[in-house]
Amino acid sequence: MDKKTTSRDGTSLAYGVAGRGPTVILVSGALSTGGTVAPLARRLADACTTVVYDRRGRGGSGDTAPYAVEREVEDLAALIDAVGGGAALYGVSSGGALVLRAAASGLPVTRAAVYEVPFADFLAGGAEREAVYKDQLGRALAQGRRGDAVELFLRLTGLGEAMIQRARQSPMWAGLEAVAPSLAYDDAVMGDGLLPRDRLAALPVPVLSVAGGASPRWMREAGRAVAQAVPRGTHRILEGQTHAVEPEVLGPVLAEFFAG
C-alpha cells in the first residue's frame, strides 16, 4: 500500500488504490490487514476502483489511544474523502459489522456489502459465549498475553485444539501476535454480538448480505437476517463456500452489486 491519509484523531492510515469503475473500500476482519482482502480487490479491479487499507493498529497504519469504534468510522470517512468523496463499502466478518455501522452513520456511502457477519443471535448459546470471550480476551490483553488472546479468538471461530497448537508453531504466529491487541477493536465493533436491528432498520443505502452455502447454518441465518433488517436488502448464498470465501466466486457477485 503506497498511499497515506490521516484520520480525524491524527492516526495515519496506509491504503492502496487500483482498478477502474465505482469506488469500493474493502474492510478486513479480525486478525487481518489490508493484504487479506487484496486478492478480492484484484478480482474486482476490472469492474471497480478498489481501495484496500490497514485498519488502525495493523500493518502500515498507526494507532491512537484510547480506542473507540467511532474512530474507525472516522477512519473510513477519511478514506472516502481521500478517494473522491463517496464510495461503496464491503466488509468481511467483523469488518462487515464496521461497514454496517459506518453506512448507518451518515457517511457518503453509496452501497454496502457484507460477508458472514457473525451475529450470535443465531447460534445456540451464542450470546453467553460472546460474553465469556469478551471477559477472557480483556484479561489476556491486559496481562500482555498476546498468544493466549489469539488462541481465544481461534477457539471462538471453531478451530480445533490440534490446529491451534500447529498454528502456534507456524511462521505466521508472530504476525498474529503482532495484531492481537486489535482483537479488542473487533470485539468492540461487534458490541454485544447481537444483530443491531434498530440501527439496520435506519440504514439508507442498498445492502447485499452474502453467506457461504457450506458455512454453518447459523451463519447463513445471520446473513439472511441482515438483509431482512435493512430497508433495501438483498441476500445471496454462494454454494460450496465457507467463511474463507474464494475471491473468484465472490468477486463477480460483488461487481454486479456495486455496478448498481
N, C-alpha and C positions, 0 to 999 in steps of 0.2 A: 504494500500500500504506500503510494508515493505522495499522498496529499495530507494536509493537516488543516484542521479548523479548531476553533476554541468554543467551548460551551459557556453558558452564562456565568458559571461559577469559576471560570478560568481553567477548567480541565481541558487539556489538549487531546484531540481525537484524531486517530490515524484512519484514513479511508482511501479507497481507490474507486475509480470510475472506468467503465468500459461499455462498449456496445452502442446501440442507437435505438431510438424509439422512446416510448413513455418511460419516465424515470421511476425506478423501483429501488428502495433501500431494503437490503436483506439483513434481518436481525437474528443473530445466533442465540442458542440456548445455553444451558448451564455447562460449565467446564469447557466452553468453546470460544474461539476467536473468529474474526472475520474469515480466516483461512478455512474454517469448517464449512462455510456456505459458498466458498469460492467456486467449487465445481458446479453448483447450481447456477451461480452467476454466469459462468462461461456458457452453460447450456441456454440461458436466457438472452445472451448478448446479441443474437441475431434479431431479436424482436423487441428488446427493451434496453434502455440505458440503465445498467446495473451499478449499484453502489454497495460496496461491502465495507464494513468498518469494524474495528475492535471496540467492543463496549468498554466503558471505563473500568480500570483495574485489570486490563488484559492486554496482552500483546504490545503494540506500539502506542497505545493510548495511556494517558495519565490517570490520576485518581485524586480526589479531594474529599477529605473527611469533614463532617460526618456524612454518611451515605443516606440518601432518601430516594425513593422511586421517582419523585418529581424531578430529580436531577437527571435521571436517564431519559425522561420525557423531554427535558430541555436539551439533552444531547441530540435527540432526533430533530428537535426544532432547529438547532444549529446546522445539522447536516442538510436538512431540507433547504434552509436559507443558502447554504454554500453551493448547492447543486441547482439552484434556479428558482426557489420559492414555492415549489409544490412537488409532491411525489406520492407514489403509492408505497405501501409497506407490506413486507412479507416477514413472518416470524415463525420459527420452529420451536415447538415445546414451550418452555417458559418464555422464550423470546416472543412467542405468539401472544402470551399474556401482556407483555410490554407493548406490542403492536396494538392490541385492542384498547389498552389504556390510553396510548398516545392518540389513536384515532378518535377517541371519545373526548379528548381534552381540548379540542378546538384548533389543533394544528392544521395547516393546509394539506391535509391528506386526501387524495383523490379516491383511493380504493385500498382495501386491506385484505390480505390473505393469511391464513394461519394453518399450520400443520400440527395436529395432535397436541393441543394444549392440555396438560394432564390435570384437569379439574377433578378433584377427588370425590365429588358427589356421587359419581357413578361406579365407584369401586367400593365393595362391601368393607366397612371399617376404614374407609379412606381418610375421613376427617380425623379420626383418632390417630391413625398412622402419621398423618401430616403433623399433628401436634407433638408427637413424640420426637419426630425427626427435627422439628424446629428447636426443641429444647436441647437435644443431644448435639446438634450442629452448633448452636450458640456456645455451648460449653467447650466443645472441641476447639473451635476457633479462638475463643477467649484464652485458652490454655496453650495456644500455639501448636496444637496437634493437627497439622495440615493433612497428613496422611490419613489419620482417623476420620477427618471431615470428608475426604474423598471417598473413603470406604463407606461411610454412612450414605452418601449420595448414591453410590453404585448399588448398594443394597436396596435403596428406595426404588431404583429403576428395575429391580428384579434380577440383577446379576447374581449368579451363584457364588458361593464362597470360594470354590476352587478357582473360578475365573478371576475373582478379585485378587486372590493371592498370586496368580500368574501375572496379573496386571501390575502388582506391586514390584515384581522382579523385572518388568519390561523397561526398555529405554524411555517409554512415553511417561513413566510415572513422575519423573521430576517436573515435567511440564504441567501435569495435572496438579501437583502440589503447588506450583508457582501461582496458579489461578484459583486455588482453593478458597481464599478469602471472598472471592466473588460469588461463591455458593450462597452466602448470606444475602447477596443482592438479588439473586434469582428467587430465593425464598421470600424476600420482601415483595417482589413483583407478584408472586403467586398469592400473597395475602394469607387468608385462612385456607386457601386451597380450593375454595368452592366457587362455582360459577357466579360471576358478578351480574346477576340478571338485571338489576336496575340500571347499571352502567351500560350494559349491552343494549337495553331497550331504547336508550337515547342516542345510540351511535348513528351518525347521519350519513355514512357512506356505504356503498355496496361491500359486502364481506363474503369471501369464499372460505369455507372451513373444509379442510381435507383430512382424511384419515386413511390408513392402510388396511386393506382387507385381511391381512394376516396379523394385524395387531390385536391385542386383547379386546374383547367385546366392550369393556367399559370405556376404552379409549375411543372406540367408534361411536359409542353413545354420547360421550362428551363432545365429540366433534359435531354430531347432529344437533345437540342442544345449543351449541354456539350459533349455528345457522338459524335455529328456530327463535333464539332470543333477540336477534337483531332485526330491525325493520326490513332490511334488504339483504337477506342472507341466502346463500347457496351452499349446498353440501355435496361433496364428492367422496366416493370411496375408490381407492386405487387398488384393484385386485392384486393379490400376491405381495403387496408391500408391507413393510413393518415400520417401526419408528425411525429406523435408518433408511429412509426412502431413497430410491435411486434417482439422481438428477435427470436421467434420460426419460424417466416415467413422469415425474412431477413437472419438469420444465415445460412441456407443451401445454399442460393444463393451466399453469400459471400464465404463460404467454397469451393464451386465448382470453383469460380473465382480464389481464391488465390492458389488453388491447381494447377492451370495452365491448 
